[in-house]
Amino acid sequence: MTIRKNNKGFSLVELLVVITIIAILSVTAYVALGGQTAKARNSKRMQDLDTVQSALEIYFLENVNTYPVALANLVPAQMPEIPVDPANGTSYYYEPGVANKTYQLSAALEDQAGGTNYEAYVIGNGTGLLVAGDSVAGGVCTDDNSCTVDDGDTNCLPYCI
């Protein structure tokens, strides 16, 4: 009579191979998606700037062609709350120009590694955002943030994103 051994389960070698494959896949996914969080935060910042810019333009039209002295003046009439930076919860930079006829609104954007790399600016009376390659008064917007645009005051401000 032959005795049959009933082998149930996995051997140690099989378990080590599976664990190794899972570890390799995890590292690959982490490397591939690592910069996506910075991109997502930058996208949120750009959306926030666009939202605040729209609220500023509504305020401008409703208040005898002047911008508010502070973003807090937009609440609650133009927007329910003032957005904050998704990484650290700080407020975006806002400064009204001479006689509150212009403004500068900016956010610090991150590079792929998550460090602060450059600023995104909204300047003036609904002028919008420029990206690399757009023509501006001072030349062409470049990736090195070297172009400037006159904001209607005596200051020339960075405008590239």
C-alpha angles and dihedrals in degrees: 000000000000120000113218119210113220105216110196123173135025131299121242091251092054091050092049091051092051093047090050092051091049091049092051092049091048093052091047092051092047093051093046095048099033096101094045094085091059090048091050092051090048090051090051091049092051091049090049092051090050092049093048091046090054091049090049091053091050089050089048092054094045096046108054096275098303131120122228121267089230136016089241088073088069092067124123103352099056102020135006095234139355111257119236134206110283094220103050107006095240123141122260117253114264129172127167118222131228111325088354090280095124136023143196120220122178145168131196110241125205132232122229092276092057097253124126107268110163145345130255113213135195111194134188133335107355096309094147130211128309126211132200111298097025117129117244136175092266096046132277125340108246134192091252092066092240102136125092137198127203109243095205092266128079092277125094109208135194110259107172125108 
